[in-house]
Amino acid sequence: MKDKIKTKEELALVVQSLKQAGKKIVTTNGCFDLMHAGHATYLSDAKKHGDVLIVGLNSDTSVKRYKGEGRPFVNEQDRALLIASLQSVDFVTVFDEDTPVKLLETIQPHIHAKGGDYDVEKMPESETVKNGGGTLVAIPLVDGRSTTALVRRIKGKPL
């Protein structure tokens, strides 16, 4: 599993080789804090759009900026290992920026997938993906499966 976790620089070399071999590269990104069935289904569905799925994982610092104090619940090394353990995931890389734009500039995926709760045309990374010749896809969410719902349930609050 750990061999699936790469730095951005390592990934750049791997992706170059994969593209030369004619592989279709799919990327996605997120915090993936408190992994649940919705995440696993989402990543499996994203993989169906190509040959290789690369997950950009927000670092602990970036999650804290995005989600606030007390987050993430699970540290980046553990989150990366959990994601890498999924059969649908080929590679994981951690990024510290607020958006995956720099990572996507490096990888230039054929497809960039995001959850159906995002308007793919209005995301910060949309222009980067399109400028690199890629397209964006929205993956439908799994009803009732979210980190927010899970946290509310753990705290004993109504959904």
Summary of the structure (lengths in Angstrom):
residues: 159
radius of gyration: 15.1
end to end distance: 34.4
largest distance: 51.4
contacts: 484
relative contact order: 0.20
helix: 41%
strand: 18%
